[in-house]
């Protein structure tokens, strides 16, 4: 089974803003370009699971127009990490103490009071495990950088993190994807 982990197109929000679960739209033109490239790449009859945030819904909808053979559904486990009270705040405006608290207890600390890195990893792991049980069906996840990073850890058998150095720095660029065998 192949799993495509697709990141939404460029969001329409100022650069440098913490926007994890904030429901912002993506650039329409870039979304259409990403959908076109992806539509040419995917085999027939893939299951496409998408984050319920509009920047991902835009991409799944554009993809469905180009590829009506794909089976689409929203999947809440693919939403980006919720940064709670820091949503919509510029990263450089977040107090250093808040950043240090997160760094000191990276895996368990709920940055902004909402969700920890390990909670994100656990939620993505439940979907990963389901995908492994359905190895006869290719899947596409239209999602976010944080979920892609969690999937990268899961592909290496890592299900908990303790420090920021364990969390992958790389993720697909906006409108791009990774393809992995499960």
N, C-alpha and C positions, 0 to 999 in steps of 0.2 A: 504494500500500500504506500502511496505517496501522499504527503501532506504538504500543501502550499500554505505558507504563512505570509499573508499579504498585508502590508501596511497601507492605510488610507493615504490619500493625496494630502498635499500641504493644507493644514488647517488655516482658516481665516481668523487668526488671532495674532497679536503683536509678538514678535520674537522675544524670547526671554521670559515669557509668562508661564507659570505653572498651571497647566490646564487639564491634567489627567482625565477626570470624569466629567469635566465641563462639556456640555453638549454644544460644540461649535461646528459649523459647516466647514467643508473643505472647498478648495478652489475647484470650480466646475470644469474648467478646461483641463486642468491636470487630472481630475477624476476621470474624464472621458478618455484621455490618453492612456491612463493606467488600465482602464477597463478594456480598451481596444487591444493593448499588448497582452493582457492576461487572457482575453477571449481567444487569441490566436495560439496560446500556449497550452491551455488546459485540454485534457482528453474529454471525450463525451461522458455524460452521465455522472459528473462529480457532484458530491454533496457540498454545498457552499454554506458555511455557517458564518454569520456576521455579527459583530458587536452591535448592540442596539443604539449606539451613539450615531448621530446623523452623519458624521464624516465617513463612517463605514457604511451606513445605509445607502448613502449616495453612490458609493462604489458598487455595492451589490446590486442596486437597481440598474445602474448603467450596464453592468455585466449581464444582467438578465435580459435586457433588450437585445444585446448582441448574441447571447447564447441561451435561447429559451429551453434548451435541453438540460440545463443545470437545475438542480433541486436546491432552492434557497430557503433558509430559515434563520431567524434571529436567535442568538445564543448569548445570554447575559454573562456567562462565564468568560466571554471574550472582551468585556469592557476593560478599559484602562484602569490603572490603580486610582483609587479615590484619595486625593490629598487633603480632604476635609477642609478645614479653615484656611488652608493655603491655596485652594483653588482660585484662580484668577489673579493671584498676586505675583508680581515680578519676582523671579528667583533671587535677584540681588536685594530685594526689599524684605526678604524673610530674615528674621533675626538670627544671628550667628549661633545663639544658644539653641534655637530650634533645630538648626542644621546639625549641631554637635550632638544633641540628644539622639537624633536619628542615626548619625554615624556610630555613636557609642553602642547602640543596641539595634543595629540595622535590621536584622531579621524579624524582630518582634515589636519594635517601636511603631506605633501608629502615627506616622508623620501627619500633622494636621488633625489628628484625633480620629481618623476614619478607618484606615486599612494599613496593615503592615506588609512588608515584602513577602513574608512567609504565608500570609493569608492569600495574597495574589497567587503565589506559587501553588498553594493547595487547591485553589479554585481552578486554575489552569490544569493542574495534574488530574483532577477528576475528569475533565474533558479529554485529556491526553490518554488516560486509561480506557475510556470508552472508545476512542479511535483505535487503540491497539486491539480491542476486542472485535472490531469490525474491519479487519485487514483486507477484506475483499472489495472495499469501496474506497476510492480515492476521495480525499477531503481537501477543502480549501477553507482556511480561516481568514476572514477579512477583519483585521484587528488593529492593534496599536503596538508601539515599540516595547512597552513593558511586558505585554503578553508574549511578544516574539522572544524577548530575553528570557522569560520564564520557560518557554518551550525549548529554547536552546539548552538551558540547565537540565530540563527533563530528558532531553535526548542523550545527555551524559549520565543519567541516573541520579542526578542531584535533586533532592526534594526539600531541602532546608538550607538556608544561608544564615550566616552569623555576621559577616562583615561586608562592607560595600565592595571590597576587592573581589568577592565571589560573584557579584552580580555582573553579568556581561555588559560591556560598554557598547558593543556593536548591535545594531538592529537594521532591518531593511530600511533603505531610504524611503522617503515619501513616495507612494505609488509603486513601490518595488516589492519583491518577495524573495523568500527563501523556499527551497523545496527540499524536504527530508524524507527518507524512507523510514517507515515505522515497522 
